[in-house]
Amino acid sequence: GGSPPALAALSQVLRLQRSRQTDVVFPLQRLERYLDSGADTSRFRLFQPRLAALQRAEALFCSGRGHTIDYVSSAVRMDHAPPLALPEVCFVGRSNVGKSSLIRALFSLSPEVEVRVSKTPGHTKKMNFFKVGKYFTLVDMPGYGYRAPQDFVEMVEAYLQERHNLKRTFLLVDGVVGLQKTDHIAVEMLEEFGIPYVMVLTKIDRASRGLLLRNVLNIQEFVKEKTQGCFPQLFLVSSLEFSGVHLLRCFIAHVTGNLPAVEAS
């Protein structure tokens, strides 16, 4: 229980100065100021919803009367997964990328939703399913790389290939260290299966501006040159400061078909 942390709700963000509001909601745009004047920033603004869309999306992440958000079940095999009823998104990433922390930040306006965050990397050993009312399901996948469960590949490959209601996979990459060898393997798997995915840079509060900008530009170049199924815009998030969390909620609502009139300006 308890009250949500500061800036978890848009109403709190809207009390900030205008420039600070933009920094919290659209952290990628904050970096634009430090690019050369001729730099192509079109990929920074492909998904730029207006306030009404952000508010509509936020409402999906607030449990209330007639709208329950809860942990449904865990599965180590596909035959243990809950039945296909709703559009689904899944989160994958390296063991210590901050996946559970981000999911907890997304659900921070519904503090009764229990997302276990371990001090030990690689704690998630199963696929954990969270049902967001009658709108969509969010799946927290086991981490890969360090301390990954032994059957990680079988579990995740089977899920990606068999889950026909999967609308988008969110591939989390550490914003401090950038793309690692294990991330490249995950990208190859998503590309091979033809799964549409998005890259999310986590822990942006821990990276210096210069380092973050370098990682963003390198990853954007990689996405442009080496991928087919990756959404061209990166999403930057801090689970601690809530930067980018509101935009990510909105994108999840959009890809699951719950924002029919998403306004991009």
PEJOGI-V726607 format. One record per backbone hydrogen bond with DSSP energy under -0.5 kcal/mol. NH is the residue of the N-H (numbers start at 0). CO is the residue of the C=O. If there is no record, write none. Layout:
# PEJOGI-V726607
NH_CO + NH_CO
This chain:
# PEJOGI-V726607
7_4 + 11_8 + 12_8 + 13_9 + 14_11 + 15_12 + 20_16 + 21_17 + 22_18 + 23_19 + 24_20 + 25_21 + 28_25 + 29_25 + 30_26 + 30_27 + 31_27 + 31_28 + 32_28 + 32_29 + 33_30 + 34_31 + 38_35 + 40_38 + 43_40 + 44_41 + 47_45 + 49_262 + 53_49 + 54_50 + 55_51 + 56_52 + 57_53 + 58_54 + 59_55 + 59_56 + 60_56 + 60_57 + 61_58 + 62_60 + 63_66 + 66_63 + 69_67 + 69_130 + 71_128 + 72_128 + 74_126 + 79_76 + 80_77 + 84_82 + 86_134 + 87_164 + 88_136 + 89_167 + 90_138 + 91_89 + 91_169 + 93_171 + 94_143 + 96_93 + 101_97 + 102_98 + 103_99 + 104_100 + 105_101 + 106_102 + 107_104 + 109_106 + 112_109 + 113_111 + 114_112 + 115_113 + 117_115 + 120_118 + 121_94 + 122_119 + 124_122 + 126_74 + 127_125 + 127_139 + 128_72 + 128_126 + 129_137 + 130_69 + 131_129 + 131_135 + 132_67 + 132_130 + 134_131 + 135_131 + 136_86 + 137_129 + 138_88 + 139_127 + 140_90 + 140_138 + 142_123 + 143_92 + 147_144 + 151_148 + 154_150 + 155_151 + 156_152 + 157_153 + 158_154 + 159_155 + 160_156 + 161_157 + 162_158 + 163_161 + 165_162 + 166_87 + 166_164 + 167_87 + 168_195 + 169_89 + 170_168 + 170_197 + 171_91 + 171_169 + 172_199 + 174_201 + 177_173 + 183_179 + 184_180 + 185_181 + 186_182 + 187_183 + 188_184 + 189_185 + 190_186 + 191_187 + 192_188 + 193_189 + 193_190 + 194_189 + 196_228 + 197_168 + 199_170 + 200_234 + 201_172 + 201_199 + 203_236 + 205_202 + 206_203 + 211_207 + 212_208 + 213_209 + 214_210 + 215_211 + 216_212 + 217_213 + 218_214 + 219_215 + 220_216 + 221_217 + 222_218 + 223_219 + 224_220 + 225_221 + 226_222 + 230_196 + 234_198 + 236_200 + 237_242 + 241_237 + 243_23 + 244_241 + 245_241 + 247_243 + 248_244 + 249_245 + 250_246 + 251_247 + 252_248 + 253_249 + 254_250 + 255_251 + 256_253 + 257_252 + 258_252 + 261_258 + 263_261 + 264_47 + 264_262
